[in-house]
Amino acid sequence: MAAAIDEGVGKVRRPELLNKIDVEVVINDALLLTSEDGILTALDDRTLRVWLRRQTGKYWPSVCHTLESSPTALYYYEPSRRLFCGCDSGLVHEFIVADDFNKITLECTYFGHQIRIQAVYFSYRHELLLTACREKKLNCYSTNPIDENRQNARGSYTLASMGMSITMDEAFRQCFIGDSTGNIHFLKLNANNRFEPNKPLSGHTGSVQNLLWDPDTKWLYSGSFDTAVIVWDLAAPQGVAVELNGHSDRLVGISYDNLRKLLLTCSADGHIGVWPMNVKRNETTIWLENDSCQICRMPFFWNIREMWTQKQIGLRQHHCRKCGRAVCDKCAQTRKALPLLGYETVQRICDDCIKTLRNDETVPLASFYDLRQGTIKMDYRQGKKVMMSIGTDRTIKMNFRRENIEFFGKDNVILRGWLYFPSSSSSSQSAIVMTHGFSGLKEMGLDEFARTFCCDGNFYVLVYDHQTFGSSDGQPRHDINPYSQIDDYSYAMNYLENRLNNKNISIGIWGTSYSGGHVFVVGKREKRRIKCIVSQVPTISGKNNLARRPQWQKILAEDQHCLYENREYIPIVNQANENMDLSNSFYHFFVDKYNCNEWINHMTRRSIHLYSQYEPWKSLIDLSPIPLLMIVAKQDTITSTEDQIDAYEKQVLEPKRLVLVDGGHFSVYPNEQSFEIVVKEALDWFIKYLK
């Protein structure tokens, strides 16, 4: 799976799943495509596959090319469609990928290795191919088609241990090769394609599986089995190394978003780290060695002479992560995070350093996301804001971007919600505006609808909370005013047009229950902007619905003189006074099912007065020619199945569609009996009229 990348520092957002591919065999390597919504995979069944996303939203292979042995390492240069594939046999194949991704053609096979290829790197600028394999050998090939005998290596270098990863500073023809012992070999490639070694970069204690070079900052990023990421500033006069610690398992992926200056890391336990690189960090402190604690002078256990002199049993040596001094446990019992030194998790700090530690030195800088699965590979495409991860369960998962947003609604009240970005945002010219019903919050099931519309339909989707509810502002809290809620649909559409810088974007609106009635009124008002409407289990008539709520009728009778002014709170659902069917349905949805901390079982008294006067069915006759899909539950006792069907048949003009589903009012939400039907019908409707 992949993560929606947070714009802020230290803010954590749950990863949003875009799609997944279940593969029946072991995945050795995979890459995301940039120009297409697709993936390249190297599989252990000896196949090289290209997966493209179809109109159904699912990924299917457009190419399945069988090789002589299992492909193990991929490098794809998309501008020229050159694909390099290292194999278990030691061969490296160069393919040309067709424009429509339905064919790959073998261009050249490179020889020189005898066993499994671990890493490949292609330099378009210099027409060079670098390969590393398990036989501790680095080869360099010319990829220029006019060169004779280009299949054979032009240069070779013997490593001290097995090469695991390769990257290159192409401006100065400098190569970096991470090996299985934790060293990074620093080689200069001369004009004759011969390797000239420089002093290796030493800092890791485990295999360096990931290397990334940023040509703008001249920084080299390395990720290792020792769980650390090291940032090597090679442009500094003496060279600077900053260590980033926050993962608890080996690193399996590193990517960099140079527009937002974010480093993305992934560990084998499925945790994604997002590190802001525009923050000034201090170089990691070097650990000092001593025979005695450098604070209390007590001897360590190997200092036999001092133990005898002091008649003291030797202590174990520890190190302060801030100053690096050798200390005993008693003199370093405080644990704090030190983000400016690269430590995002709590670390040991000595008693002297804790006295001078400032509060700003412990403020988190990085964000972490839990993918909830073991991971063997990660890839990220900055243009699409999409990340791919390969799980240990042979599943490839992709994420899309969901951003927290806020905008002004009616009376300048700030409304807050989510904006979902489709994976192919450059080709998407359509958007959907959604909000919940009577007192529902966006966290109560709307995420599942929005993800489906975004991922499977390639729509932008804006979801927000009503005024006075959830994350949105507004006073008095939990005051349900249908007229303000109706107006806010228009403000949401204004925000979308301005945010996407497109006044001609096709907009569809979606509503459920109370907002299922709102969309009728909004559609009547906004005929110029709205292309289609989906309304599920809608409120048709507030007056008719009150007939099924005796407790609300009683409150109306008591408050008939104060009408819209009484802002005292009353329960939304009162089990002692409601009929059993109605009460059980409400409590199952609001309390048992979602149990959202921000949802409170009360509303203002005047909310009932506003409800009693609300008759959205009157706007239905004026909707045409906006296409309307109405989804009605067959056993709806809250907004009345009969009222909905009657209004549809008598008031709605073509184009229209009625979908009847099994169950009651709440059966249309996620994990209920009719959800799969209603979300598919809504998606099909939007695709038909918004595309």
Sequence and secondary structure as in RCSB ss.txt:
>XXXX:A:sequence
MAAAIDEGVGKVRRPELLNKIDVEVVINDALLLTSEDGILTALDDRTLRVWLRRQTGKYWPSVCHTLESSPTALY
YYEPSRRLFCGCDSGLVHEFIVADDFNKITLECTYFGHQIRIQAVYFSYRHELLLTACREKKLNCYSTNPIDENR
QNARGSYTLASMGMSITMDEAFRQCFIGDSTGNIHFLKLNANNRFEPNKPLSGHTGSVQNLLWDPDTKWLYSGSF
DTAVIVWDLAAPQGVAVELNGHSDRLVGISYDNLRKLLLTCSADGHIGVWPMNVKRNETTIWLENDSCQICRMPF
FWNIREMWTQKQIGLRQHHCRKCGRAVCDKCAQTRKALPLLGYETVQRICDDCIKTLRNDETVPLASFYDLRQGT
IKMDYRQGKKVMMSIGTDRTIKMNFRRENIEFFGKDNVILRGWLYFPSSSSSSQSAIVMTHGFSGLKEMGLDEFA
RTFCCDGNFYVLVYDHQTFGSSDGQPRHDINPYSQIDDYSYAMNYLENRLNNKNISIGIWGTSYSGGHVFVVGKR
EKRRIKCIVSQVPTISGKNNLARRPQWQKILAEDQHCLYENREYIPIVNQANENMDLSNSFYHFFVDKYNCNEWI
NHMTRRSIHLYSQYEPWKSLIDLSPIPLLMIVAKQDTITSTEDQIDAYEKQVLEPKRLVLVDGGHFSVYPNEQSF
EIVVKEALDWFIKYLK
>XXXX:A:secstr
      SSSS      EEEEEE SS EEEEEE SSSSEEEEEETTSEEEEEEE TTS EEEEEEEE SS EEEEE
EEGGGTEEEEEETTS EEEEEE TTSS EEEEEEE    S EEEEEEETTTTEEEEEETTTEEEEEE  TTSTTT
TS SEEEE SS EEEEEEETTTTEEEEEETTSEEEEEEE TTS EEE   EE  SS EEEEEEETTTTEEEEEET
TSEEEEEETTSSS EEEEEE  SS EEEEEEETTTTEEEEEETTSEEEEEESSS           SB TTT  BB
TT HHHHHHHT   B  EE TTT  EE STT  EEEEEGGGTEEEEEEE HHHHHH  GGGGS   EEEE SS E
EEEEEETTTTEEEEEETTSEEEEE EEEEEEEE GGG EEEEEEEE TTGGG  EEEEEE SSS  TTTTHHHHH
HHHHHHH  EEEEE  TTSTTS  SSTT   HHHHHHHHHHHHHHHHHHTT TT EEEEEEETHHHHHHHHHHHH
TTTTEEEEEEES    HHHHHTT HHHHHHHHHTTTTGGG   EE SS TTTS HHHHHHHHIIIIII   TT  
S EETHHHHHHHT  GGGGGGG TTS EEEEEETT TTTTHHHHHHHHHHH  SSEEEEEESS GGGGSTTSTTH
HHHHHHHHHHHHHHH 
